[in-house]
Amino acid sequence: MRLTGNGFKKLTLLKVAVYLFLLALCAKGVALYANQHPPEEQLLSVSGIVKKVRLGGDGRATRFQIQSGSGIYKCSSYYGKVWPGMERIATRDRVSMLLERNRLNRDELVSGRRYYIWGLIHHDNVIARYDDIRAMVQDKEAAANRFFNGFVAASFLLLAVAYLRKKAKGITS
């Protein structure tokens, strides 16, 4: 199968099916990689002062910029979740967080490392607990995983039909 020259001019059902199946496998691979989170004891523990805060909601993540003795940490919540109490966090407040590095950040060289929040304490009040965040993330990822599994299955079925159709055409010729 050639991708250059006349390869795209002569698209067949089989070629489209192969492309879709490969795309589905790649998407499933990225999802599997993104769904591997470290256990609580391996998360990065950071305490520092809030330099910037932007509340999320409606699909937009809540973002914090935290200054600690180790540098600046750019953190965001999962799935636009605003945990009760986040609205009271202001610049110059002290917070403690459990963080996971965003391994899929393609702009890391330009914008720096980014992290996901797995735990948040503000003025000795627990705003977001690890177990609550883990349960939410696992539920969302399970739903996405079902979608990717369906995409792989449907693209495989299309590939099988296209292949059998091509074979049947070859037999009748």
N, C-alpha and C positions, 0 to 999 in steps of 0.2 A: 504494500500500500504506500503510494507516494504522496507526500504532502506538498511537493513543489510542482511547478509547471502546470500540467493539465490535471493534476490530482483532484483539485476542487471543482474543475469543470465537469467531471464525470462522477458526480456524487451518486452513490447507489444506496439503497436501503441498508445494505450490509456495512458500508463505510460509516454511515450515520450511526448505526447501531454500535459499531466498535467505538466510535468517538464518545458516544453517550455512556457506554459501559466504562470506558477508561476514566471519563470525568466523574462518574459515580464512585469508582474505586478510589480516586484521588480525594474526593470530598469525604468519603468514609475514613480514609487514612488521616486526614487533617483533624476530623472530629475525634478519632481515637486518641490522637496525640494531645489535643486540647483538653480532653476529658480526664487526663491523668494529673491529679492534684496530690501534692505532698500531704502526709499526715500532719496533724496539728503541731507535733513536736519538731517538725522540720521547717515550719514556717518562720519567716523573719520577724523578729520582735523589735518594734521601733517605738521609741517614746520621743516626743518632740513638740515643737510649737507650730501651730497652724499658720502658714503664710498666706494661703489662698484657699477659699472654699466656694464651691458652686453646687447648690442643691440640684439634684436631678428630678426624676419622676417622668412618667409617660414615656418610658423607653430610653430616657437619657440617664446616664450614670451620674451619681454624685461624685464630685472630684475634690480631692484635697491635695495641697502641696504642703508637706511637712518638713520643717527644718529640724534636724537632730545633729548630734555631735558627729555623726558619720556622713552628713551631707543632706541633700534635698531628696525627698521621696515624693514622686507623683503617684497618687493612689486613686483608685476609683472603685465604686461598688459594682456588684454584679447586676445586670439586667435592669438598670434604672431604679433599683430598690432604694427607697428613702426609709431607713429604719427610724422608728419613733425616737426622738431625741436628737437626731442629726440636725434638725432645724435650729437647735440652740447652740450649735458649735459656731464660733466666730473666730476671726483672725486674732492671733496672739493667745488663743487658748491652748492649754496643754492637753495632748491626747496620747494614748498608747494604742498601738495597732498590731495585729498579726497580719503579715503580708505575704503574698505569693507573687513572684515575678511573672509578668505577662510575657510568656515565651513566644507569642505570635505577633509581637509588636514589630512591624516591618520598618518603622521609622526610628528605631532605637539609637542609631548612630547620630541622627539629627536632634531628636527630641529628648534623648536620654531614656533610661530605664523607667518602665511603668510597672505598677504593682496593682494587684487586686486585694481588696480588704476582706479578711477572713475573721476579724475580730476588732472591736472598737470600744475603747473606754475613754470617757470624757468626764473630768472632774469626779473621779472615783465612781461614776455611774456606768454600768455596762449598757452600751447602746446596741451593739450587735454581738451575739455570741457565735463562736465557731460552729457549734452544732446546728444552730438555726440557719446559718449561711450555707453550711454543707447540705442540709436537707433541701433548701431551695434550689441550689445549684444542681444537685443530683436529679431533682424532679424535672428541671428545665432540660438538662442534658439527656435524660431518658426519653423525653418527648422528641428532641432533635434526633436522637439515635434511631427511634422508630421511623422517622422520616427518611433518614439516610439508608436504613435497611430496605425500606420500600423502594427508594430510588435505585438501589443496586439490584433488587429483585426485578423491578420493571424493566430496567435496561438490559439485564441478562435475558429476560423473556423475549424482549425485542430482538436481541442479538441471536437467540436460538431460532426464532421465527424467520429472521432474515437469512440466516445460514441455511436452514432447511429449505427455504424458498429457492435460494441460489442452487442448492444441490438438486432439488426437484427440477429446476429449469435445465440443469446440465444433463440430467438423465433423459429428458424428453427431446433434447436437441439431437 
